[in-house]
Amino acid sequence: MTHTGSSKLWDSINAANEVFVAAYNRGDAAGLAALYTEDGQMLAPNAPLMTGREAVQGFWQAVMDMGIEKAAIFTGEVEGHGTTAIEVSNYKLFGAGDQELDQGKFIVIWKKVDGDWKLHRDIFNSSNPAPE
């Protein structure tokens, strides 16, 4: 996926993604949840809609507990709408020994809250083939 969008906004969202990845890679589910708006929602595959930081924290902790040790985000398209931004990007997830476990794509609707970009709506899915 190529980088598109205004450079300043793209840089801001990319920096927020770097903070997200750093929190994930140090195993900080509470830190991840703090990056979402208070009423943030996550639409994860094969899971019910999750609303609020407590639910988001529980989700990310469960993912970490499954053995997904590291994440990488590749910021792609970012489109600004005032205090809202829409991002379309890719991710990879890794287990022990840097084994790639999943790769996929996501859309995040970001909201600017008190000067900081926060994840407001987060939907993602795998690009790997479904297991048979």
N, C-alpha and C positions, 0 to 999 in steps of 0.2 A: 504494500500500500504506500502510495506516495504522500508526502507531506503537502497539504494544501491548507489555505486559510491565511488570514492576516498574520504576519510574522510575530507581532507583539502578543496577540491572543494565543497563537499556536505555542509560542515560547512559554506563556503562563500555564497553559494546560499541560504541556510537556513537563514543566517543572512540578506541577501538582502530581502528575503520574509518577515522577521520580520519587516523590515523598511517599506515595502509595506503595511502590515497589520496595522501597527501603523498609517501611513498616512491615510489609508482608515478610520480607526476607529475614527480618530479625524476630519473627514470630509474634508480633504485637497486634493481636486482633482488636484490642481496645483502641489502639492508635489508628487502625484502619477505620473503625467505626466513627471515630472523631472527625474523619475526613468527609463524612456524609452530612447533609443537612439533618436537623433534628427529626424531620418527617421524611427523610430519604427512603426510597423504596428500591429493593433489589428484586429483579425478575430473573432468577437463576433457572437453568433447565431442570426439569423433573422435580420441582419444588414449588410450594405455594408462594404467593406474593408475600414478601417480607417488608414490613414498614417499621422504621425507627432504628435508632442506633443500637439498641439492645439486640434486636433481631439480626441486624447486620453483623454485629460482633459475634453472635452465636454461630452464624453461617460461616464466617471466615475462620473461626476457631475450629469448627468441624472439618473444614477443608484442610487446615493445617494438621489436625489430628489424623487425617487419612494418609498422611505421609507426603503431601505436596509441600516440599521444602522451600522452593524458590519460584518466583514469578518474574516475568519480563513483559513489558508493555512497549509496543511500537506505535507511537502516536502518529496518526494518519491525518484525516480530514477534521478540521475544526472550523465551525461556522458560528459567528457571533450574532447575538440578538440583544444588545443592551447588557443587562445583568444576567443574561442566560447565554449559554453556549452549548452547541451540539457537537459531540465528538463521535467519529467512526474510526475505530482503530483495531489492532490485532494484539493478541497475547500469546504467551507460551508458559506452561507450567512444568516444573521439574521436580523429580524425586531424588532419592539418594544417588550420589555419584553423578549428579547433573543429568540423569536420565530424563529425556523429554517424555512427559506423560500425556500432555494435551497441547493443542494449539487451536486457536479460534479467533473469533471476532466479537466486537462489542459496540454498543452505542451507550454513551453516557450523556445525559442532560445535566449540565453543570449550572449552579446558581452562585452568583457572587453574594456572599454573606459577610458583612463587616470587613469588606476589602479582600476577602479570601475566596477563591474558587472552591466550592464544595460539590461533591457528587450528590445529585438530587434524585435522578432516576438512572438505574444501572441495569442493563440487560445484556446478556452474553450467551454465546453457545459455541460448542465445539465445531471445528472443521474436520475432525477425524470421522471416518465412517462409523456408523452405528454398529455395535457388536451384533453378531448374528445369533 
